[in-house]
Protein backbone atom coordinates (compact mmCIF):
# COMPACT_ATOMS: atom_id res chain seq x y z
CA UNK A 1 0.00 0.00 0.00
CA UNK A 2 1.12 3.58 -0.63
CA UNK A 3 2.58 5.62 2.19
CA UNK A 4 1.42 9.20 2.50
CA UNK A 5 2.85 12.08 4.48
CA UNK A 6 0.69 14.87 5.83
CA UNK A 7 2.21 18.35 5.48
CA UNK A 8 -0.50 20.27 7.29
CA UNK A 9 0.45 23.48 9.01
CA UNK A 10 -0.26 22.06 12.45
CA UNK A 11 1.87 18.92 12.10
CA UNK A 12 4.63 20.38 14.26
CA UNK A 13 2.15 20.64 17.17
CA UNK A 14 1.92 16.91 17.75
CA UNK A 15 1.91 16.41 21.50
CA UNK A 16 5.11 14.41 21.75
CA UNK A 17 7.40 15.02 24.69
CA UNK A 18 10.99 14.66 23.49
CA UNK A 19 12.62 16.16 26.56
CA UNK A 20 13.32 12.70 28.00
CA UNK A 21 14.39 11.08 24.71
CA UNK A 22 17.85 9.70 23.94
CA UNK A 23 19.17 12.74 22.11
CA UNK A 24 22.77 14.03 22.22
CA UNK A 25 22.61 17.79 22.01
CA UNK A 26 25.79 19.25 20.50
CA UNK A 27 26.64 22.91 19.95
CA UNK A 28 27.74 23.08 16.28
CA UNK A 29 28.51 26.76 16.33
CA UNK A 30 32.19 27.65 15.63
CA UNK A 31 34.20 28.93 18.61
CA UNK A 32 34.09 32.64 19.18
CA UNK A 33 37.02 34.52 17.73
CA UNK A 34 39.03 36.00 20.63
CA UNK A 35 39.88 39.67 20.64
CA UNK A 36 43.32 40.47 19.14
CA UNK A 37 46.06 41.62 21.52
CA UNK A 38 46.64 45.36 21.64
CA UNK A 39 50.22 44.99 20.40
CA UNK A 40 49.24 43.38 17.08
CA UNK A 41 50.44 45.41 14.11
CA UNK A 42 48.44 46.00 10.93
CA UNK A 43 50.33 43.10 9.32
CA UNK A 44 49.52 40.85 12.29
CA UNK A 45 45.84 41.73 12.03
CA UNK A 46 45.85 40.99 8.31
CA UNK A 47 47.38 37.54 8.89
CA UNK A 48 44.91 36.91 11.70
CA UNK A 49 41.96 37.82 9.47
CA UNK A 50 43.10 35.56 6.60
CA UNK A 51 43.83 32.70 9.02
CA UNK A 52 40.42 33.07 10.62
CA UNK A 53 38.72 32.74 7.26
CA UNK A 54 40.91 29.74 6.40
CA UNK A 55 40.22 27.87 9.66
CA UNK A 56 36.51 28.67 9.52
CA UNK A 57 36.40 26.69 6.25
CA UNK A 58 38.86 23.93 7.18
CA UNK A 59 39.00 23.46 10.96
CA UNK A 60 36.87 25.80 13.04
CA UNK A 61 38.22 24.44 16.34
CA UNK A 62 41.49 26.28 15.69
CA UNK A 63 39.74 29.66 15.76
CA UNK A 64 40.14 29.73 19.53
CA UNK A 65 43.93 29.64 19.09
CA UNK A 66 44.08 32.20 16.30
CA UNK A 67 46.12 34.74 18.28
CA UNK A 68 48.69 32.17 19.38
CA UNK A 69 49.11 30.90 15.81
CA UNK A 70 49.49 34.45 14.52
CA UNK A 71 52.18 35.23 17.12
CA UNK A 72 54.08 32.06 16.35
CA UNK A 73 54.23 32.47 12.56
CA UNK A 74 54.16 36.23 12.00
CA UNK A 75 57.03 37.92 10.20
CA UNK A 76 59.47 35.77 8.24
CA UNK A 77 57.80 32.51 9.34
CA UNK A 78 54.51 33.12 7.53
CA UNK A 79 55.69 31.22 4.45
CA UNK A 80 56.39 28.14 6.63
CA UNK A 81 52.88 28.40 8.05
CA UNK A 82 51.18 28.29 4.65
CA UNK A 83 53.48 25.51 3.44
CA UNK A 84 52.42 23.36 6.40
CA UNK A 85 48.73 24.21 6.03
CA UNK A 86 48.84 23.45 2.30
CA UNK A 87 50.15 19.95 2.99
CA UNK A 88 47.84 19.28 5.93
CA UNK A 89 44.63 20.44 4.28
CA UNK A 90 45.59 19.62 0.67
CA UNK A 91 45.35 23.20 -0.57
CA UNK A 92 46.31 23.56 -4.25
CA UNK A 93 49.37 25.60 -5.20
CA UNK A 94 47.42 28.48 -6.76
CA UNK A 95 45.36 29.14 -3.65
CA UNK A 96 48.20 28.77 -1.17
CA UNK A 97 50.35 31.22 -3.14
CA UNK A 98 47.44 33.68 -3.10
CA UNK A 99 47.09 33.26 0.68
CA UNK A 100 50.82 33.83 1.12
CA UNK A 101 50.74 36.93 -1.08
CA UNK A 102 47.94 38.40 1.02
CA UNK A 103 49.84 37.89 4.28
CA UNK A 104 53.49 38.57 3.43
CA UNK A 105 55.15 40.90 5.94
CA UNK A 106 56.73 43.77 4.03
CA UNK A 107 58.44 44.75 7.26
CA UNK A 108 60.29 41.42 7.45
CA UNK A 109 63.20 40.20 5.28
CA UNK A 110 61.25 37.15 4.13
CA UNK A 111 63.36 36.77 0.97
CA UNK A 112 66.50 35.90 2.94
CA UNK A 113 66.95 32.18 3.61
CA UNK A 114 70.07 32.54 5.72
CA UNK A 115 68.91 32.82 9.34
CA UNK A 116 71.92 34.81 10.55
CA UNK A 117 71.69 37.30 7.69
CA UNK A 118 67.94 37.72 8.17
CA UNK A 119 68.30 38.34 11.92
CA UNK A 120 71.10 40.84 11.33
CA UNK A 121 68.92 42.63 8.79
CA UNK A 122 65.96 42.73 11.17
CA UNK A 123 68.17 44.27 13.84
CA UNK A 124 69.44 46.96 11.46
CA UNK A 125 65.91 47.75 10.29
CA UNK A 126 64.70 48.03 13.88
CA UNK A 127 67.49 50.52 14.61
CA UNK A 128 66.55 52.65 11.60
CA UNK A 129 62.85 52.62 12.47
CA UNK A 130 63.54 53.54 16.10
CA UNK A 131 65.83 56.40 15.04
CA UNK A 132 63.16 57.99 12.84
CA UNK A 133 60.09 56.83 14.79
CA UNK A 134 58.72 55.26 11.62
CA UNK A 135 57.37 51.91 10.48
CA UNK A 136 58.11 49.65 7.53
CA UNK A 137 54.36 49.12 7.18
CA UNK A 138 53.78 52.74 6.16
CA UNK A 139 54.81 53.56 2.54
CA UNK A 140 55.85 57.11 3.41
CA UNK A 141 58.02 55.83 6.26
CA UNK A 142 59.63 53.23 4.00
CA UNK A 143 60.57 55.99 1.56
CA UNK A 144 62.11 58.00 4.38
CA UNK A 145 64.01 54.92 5.59
CA UNK A 146 65.37 54.42 2.08
CA UNK A 147 66.35 58.07 1.86
CA UNK A 148 68.19 57.88 5.17
CA UNK A 149 69.84 54.61 4.19
CA UNK A 150 71.21 56.22 1.01
CA UNK A 151 72.42 59.24 2.97
CA UNK A 152 74.03 57.02 5.61
CA UNK A 153 75.96 55.04 3.00
CA UNK A 154 77.25 58.19 1.31
CA UNK A 155 78.18 59.80 4.64
CA UNK A 156 79.93 56.73 6.04
CA UNK A 157 82.05 56.41 2.88
CA UNK A 158 82.78 60.13 2.73
CA UNK A 159 84.09 60.31 6.31
CA UNK A 160 85.88 56.96 6.08
CA UNK A 161 83.88 55.23 8.82
CA UNK A 162 82.62 52.56 6.45
CA UNK A 163 80.28 50.85 8.88
CA UNK A 164 78.57 47.52 8.28
CA UNK A 165 78.71 47.64 4.49
CA UNK A 166 77.18 44.23 3.90
CA UNK A 167 74.27 44.86 6.27
CA UNK A 168 73.72 48.32 4.85
CA UNK A 169 73.63 46.93 1.30
CA UNK A 170 71.04 44.33 2.31
CA UNK A 171 68.86 46.95 3.97
CA UNK A 172 69.09 49.13 0.88
CA UNK A 173 68.10 46.28 -1.44
CA UNK A 174 65.23 45.22 0.80
CA UNK A 175 63.83 48.75 0.98
CA UNK A 176 64.15 49.12 -2.79
CA UNK A 177 62.22 45.92 -3.44
CA UNK A 178 59.39 47.06 -1.18
CA UNK A 179 58.58 49.79 -3.71
CA UNK A 180 58.16 53.54 -3.54
CA UNK A 181 54.95 55.49 -3.22
CA UNK A 182 54.06 58.38 -5.52
CA UNK A 183 55.37 61.04 -3.18
CA UNK A 184 58.96 59.81 -3.38
CA UNK A 185 59.54 59.85 -7.13
CA UNK A 186 62.85 61.72 -6.72
CA UNK A 187 64.35 58.54 -5.22
CA UNK A 188 63.23 56.30 -8.06
CA UNK A 189 66.04 57.06 -10.59
CA UNK A 190 68.74 56.42 -7.99
CA UNK A 191 67.07 53.20 -6.87
CA UNK A 192 66.81 51.93 -10.45
CA UNK A 193 70.45 52.73 -11.16
CA UNK A 194 71.49 50.72 -8.12
CA UNK A 195 69.25 47.73 -8.83
CA UNK A 196 70.12 47.62 -12.54
CA UNK A 197 73.82 47.72 -11.73
CA UNK A 198 74.56 51.11 -13.29
CA UNK A 199 76.01 52.16 -9.94
CA UNK A 200 77.77 49.83 -7.45
CA UNK A 201 75.69 49.49 -4.28
CA UNK A 202 78.78 48.80 -2.18
CA UNK A 203 80.73 51.87 -3.36
CA UNK A 204 78.56 54.96 -2.82
CA UNK A 205 81.60 57.24 -2.71
CA UNK A 206 81.97 56.63 -6.46
CA UNK A 207 78.36 57.30 -7.45
CA UNK A 208 78.69 60.97 -8.43
CA UNK A 209 81.90 60.44 -10.38
CA UNK A 210 80.51 57.40 -12.21
CA UNK A 211 77.28 59.20 -13.11
CA UNK A 212 79.23 62.12 -14.53
CA UNK A 213 81.50 59.82 -16.54
CA UNK A 214 78.60 57.80 -17.93
CA UNK A 215 76.71 60.92 -18.99
CA UNK A 216 79.81 62.27 -20.75
CA UNK A 217 80.40 58.94 -22.45
CA UNK A 218 76.84 58.86 -23.78
CA UNK A 219 77.25 62.38 -25.15
CA UNK A 220 80.43 61.20 -26.91
CA UNK A 221 78.72 58.15 -28.39
CA UNK A 222 75.85 60.28 -29.65
CA UNK A 223 78.06 62.97 -31.19
CA UNK A 224 79.83 60.31 -33.26
CA UNK A 225 76.70 59.07 -35.05
CA UNK A 226 73.89 61.61 -34.70
CA UNK A 227 73.19 65.31 -34.65
CA UNK A 228 69.87 66.77 -33.48
CA UNK A 229 69.14 70.31 -34.62
CA UNK A 230 67.27 72.96 -32.65
CA UNK A 231 64.26 72.11 -34.81
CA UNK A 232 64.53 68.52 -33.56
CA UNK A 233 65.67 67.23 -36.96
CA UNK A 234 68.11 64.34 -37.27
CA UNK A 235 71.35 64.16 -39.21
CA UNK A 236 73.08 60.78 -39.41
CA UNK A 237 76.87 61.09 -39.24
CA UNK A 238 77.61 57.55 -40.38
CA UNK A 239 79.42 57.61 -43.70
CA UNK A 240 80.38 55.18 -46.43
CA UNK A 241 78.65 51.90 -47.16
CA UNK A 242 76.85 51.87 -43.83
CA UNK A 243 75.15 55.21 -44.29
CA UNK A 244 72.02 53.88 -46.02
CA UNK A 245 71.76 51.08 -43.45
CA UNK A 246 71.98 53.65 -40.64
CA UNK A 247 69.31 55.87 -42.24
CA UNK A 248 67.00 52.89 -42.66
CA UNK A 249 67.56 51.93 -39.00
CA UNK A 250 66.79 55.47 -37.84
CA UNK A 251 63.54 55.46 -39.83
CA UNK A 252 62.54 52.11 -38.33
CA UNK A 253 63.20 53.36 -34.79
CA UNK A 254 61.34 56.59 -35.46
CA UNK A 255 58.31 54.68 -36.75
CA UNK A 256 58.19 52.54 -33.59
CA UNK A 257 58.79 55.43 -31.18
CA UNK A 258 56.01 57.48 -32.78
CA UNK A 259 53.61 54.73 -31.66
CA UNK A 260 55.07 54.33 -28.18
CA UNK A 261 52.83 55.05 -25.17
CA UNK A 262 50.75 57.67 -26.93
CA UNK A 263 48.24 57.39 -24.10
CA UNK A 264 50.74 59.22 -21.87
CA UNK A 265 51.18 62.94 -22.33
CA UNK A 266 54.93 62.81 -21.66
CA UNK A 267 55.50 60.50 -24.64
CA UNK A 268 53.48 62.66 -27.01
CA UNK A 269 55.97 65.50 -26.63
CA UNK A 270 58.34 65.91 -29.60
CA UNK A 271 61.35 66.31 -27.29
CA UNK A 272 60.61 62.98 -25.60
CA UNK A 273 60.25 61.17 -28.92
CA UNK A 274 63.52 62.66 -30.18
CA UNK A 275 65.33 61.58 -26.99
CA UNK A 276 63.98 58.03 -27.27
CA UNK A 277 64.92 57.77 -30.93
CA UNK A 278 68.39 59.08 -30.18
CA UNK A 279 69.21 56.73 -27.32
CA UNK A 280 67.92 53.70 -29.26
CA UNK A 281 69.94 54.67 -32.34
CA UNK A 282 73.06 55.17 -30.24
CA UNK A 283 72.47 51.82 -28.52
CA UNK A 284 72.29 50.05 -31.89
CA UNK A 285 75.53 51.74 -32.95
CA UNK A 286 77.38 50.87 -29.73
CA UNK A 287 76.07 47.28 -29.78
CA UNK A 288 76.34 46.17 -33.44
CA UNK A 289 75.85 42.50 -32.53
CA UNK A 290 72.48 43.30 -30.97
CA UNK A 291 71.45 46.41 -32.92
CA UNK A 292 67.77 47.35 -32.63
CA UNK A 293 64.70 45.13 -32.77
CA UNK A 294 61.05 46.08 -32.52
CA UNK A 295 59.92 46.15 -28.90
CA UNK A 296 63.06 47.76 -27.54
CA UNK A 297 61.23 51.06 -27.79
CA UNK A 298 58.74 49.92 -25.13
CA UNK A 299 61.50 48.85 -22.72
CA UNK A 300 63.43 52.08 -23.28
CA UNK A 301 60.24 54.06 -22.65
CA UNK A 302 59.97 52.60 -19.15
CA UNK A 303 63.58 53.54 -18.36
CA UNK A 304 63.02 57.01 -19.80
CA UNK A 305 59.87 57.53 -17.74
CA UNK A 306 61.74 56.66 -14.53
CA UNK A 307 64.74 58.85 -15.32
CA UNK A 308 62.56 61.81 -16.31
CA UNK A 309 62.62 62.88 -12.65
CA UNK A 310 65.90 64.56 -13.64
CA UNK A 311 65.06 66.23 -16.99
CA UNK A 312 68.59 67.51 -17.59
CA UNK A 313 70.04 64.00 -17.79
CA UNK A 314 66.99 61.87 -18.54
CA UNK A 315 68.19 60.82 -22.00
CA UNK A 316 71.69 59.77 -20.92
CA UNK A 317 70.48 58.07 -17.73
CA UNK A 318 67.73 56.24 -19.64
CA UNK A 319 70.35 55.03 -22.16
CA UNK A 320 72.43 53.44 -19.41
CA UNK A 321 69.39 52.07 -17.62
CA UNK A 322 68.28 50.47 -20.87
CA UNK A 323 71.80 49.20 -21.62
CA UNK A 324 72.25 47.50 -18.27
HELIX and SHEET records of a PDB file:
HELIX    1   1 UNK A    9  UNK A   13  5                                   5    
HELIX    2   2 UNK A   42  UNK A   58  1                                  17    
HELIX    3   3 UNK A   60  UNK A   65  5                                   6    
HELIX    4   4 UNK A   66  UNK A   73  1                                   8    
HELIX    5   5 UNK A   75  UNK A   77  5                                   3    
HELIX    6   6 UNK A   78  UNK A   89  1                                  12    
HELIX    7   7 UNK A   93  UNK A  103  1                                  11    
HELIX    8   8 UNK A  115  UNK A  132  1                                  18    
HELIX    9   9 UNK A  139  UNK A  158  1                                  20    
HELIX   10  10 UNK A  165  UNK A  177  1                                  13    
HELIX   11  11 UNK A  182  UNK A  184  5                                   3    
HELIX   12  12 UNK A  185  UNK A  196  1                                  12    
HELIX   13  13 UNK A  204  UNK A  206  5                                   3    
HELIX   14  14 UNK A  207  UNK A  225  1                                  19    
HELIX   15  15 UNK A  240  UNK A  242  5                                   3    
HELIX   16  16 UNK A  243  UNK A  257  1                                  15    
HELIX   17  17 UNK A  265  UNK A  268  1                                   4    
HELIX   18  18 UNK A  270  UNK A  286  1                                  17    
HELIX   19  19 UNK A  296  UNK A  307  1                                  12    
HELIX   20  20 UNK A  311  UNK A  313  5                                   3    
HELIX   21  21 UNK A  314  UNK A  323  1                                  10    
SHEET    1   A 2 UNK A 226  UNK A 228  0                                        
SHEET    2   A 2 UNK A 234  UNK A 236 -1                                        
END                                                                             
